[in-house]
Amino acid sequence: MADIAHPIPAPQSESRSWLRRIRVPEMWASLAIAVIWLAVLFDAILGPDFVSTSASGNFTRIPSVVFVVVFAYLGTRVVARYGFGTPRDSSG
């Protein structure tokens, strides 16, 4: 039985593999989603409340995170769709 020697691939430089790693769209989408939800967390901890006062002196206090989380959810959906979605064919 004869063996065939396969050519040894040339070693890639460190900078080449680093550039290939930072071009991954899934990494940037994950980072963007993490930052969105960290902003929600910090708003929940440190954010102000929306206060509404009526003429009779009654007031309603709603944490601002209730409104922020709605937009964070919508933003997460958009980033996930474009960051993790399948690439579309650009020919048509």
C-alpha positions in Angstrom: 0.0 0.0 0.0 1.4 3.4 -1.0 1.0 6.5 1.2 0.7 10.0 -0.3 2.3 12.8 1.5 0.1 15.8 1.8 1.7 19.2 1.7 2.1 21.0 5.0 0.1 24.2 5.0 2.1 27.4 5.5 1.8 28.8 9.0 -0.4 31.9 9.1 0.8 35.0 10.8 -0.7 36.2 14.1 -2.1 39.4 12.7 -3.8 37.5 9.8 -5.7 35.3 12.2 -6.6 38.3 14.5 -8.1 40.1 11.5 -10.1 37.1 10.5 -11.5 36.8 14.1 -12.6 40.4 14.4 -14.5 40.3 11.1 -17.0 37.8 12.5 -20.4 39.5 12.5 -21.8 37.1 15.2 -19.2 38.4 17.7 -20.2 42.0 17.1 -23.9 41.2 17.3 -23.3 39.4 20.6 -21.4 42.4 21.9 -24.1 44.8 20.9 -26.8 42.7 22.6 -24.8 42.5 25.8 -24.3 46.2 25.8 -28.0 46.8 25.2 -28.9 44.7 28.2 -26.2 46.1 30.4 -27.7 49.5 29.7 -31.1 48.2 30.9 -29.5 46.8 34.0 -27.8 50.1 34.9 -31.0 52.0 34.2 -32.8 49.6 36.5 -30.3 50.2 39.3 -29.5 53.9 38.9 -32.2 55.3 36.6 -34.8 57.7 37.7 -38.6 57.1 38.0 -41.3 58.8 35.9 -43.5 60.6 38.4 -47.0 61.8 37.5 -48.9 64.0 40.0 -52.6 64.7 39.7 -54.3 67.9 40.8 -55.7 66.2 43.9 -52.2 65.4 45.1 -52.1 61.7 44.1 -48.9 60.6 42.4 -47.9 57.6 40.3 -44.3 56.5 40.2 -43.2 54.2 37.3 -39.5 53.0 37.0 -37.9 54.2 33.8 -36.6 50.7 33.1 -40.2 49.7 32.2 -40.0 51.9 29.1 -36.3 51.2 28.3 -36.8 47.4 28.3 -39.4 47.7 25.5 -36.9 49.4 23.2 -34.1 47.1 24.3 -36.2 44.1 23.3 -36.9 45.7 19.9 -33.3 46.6 19.4 -32.2 43.0 20.4 -34.5 41.6 17.8 -33.1 43.8 15.0 -29.5 43.2 16.0 -30.1 39.4 16.2 -31.8 39.3 12.9 -29.0 41.0 11.0 -26.1 39.7 13.1 -27.1 36.0 13.3 -29.3 35.7 10.3 -28.3 33.7 7.2 -26.5 35.8 4.6 -28.8 36.6 1.6 -27.8 36.1 -2.0 -26.9 39.5 -3.4 -27.4 38.4 -7.0 -31.1 39.0 -7.1 
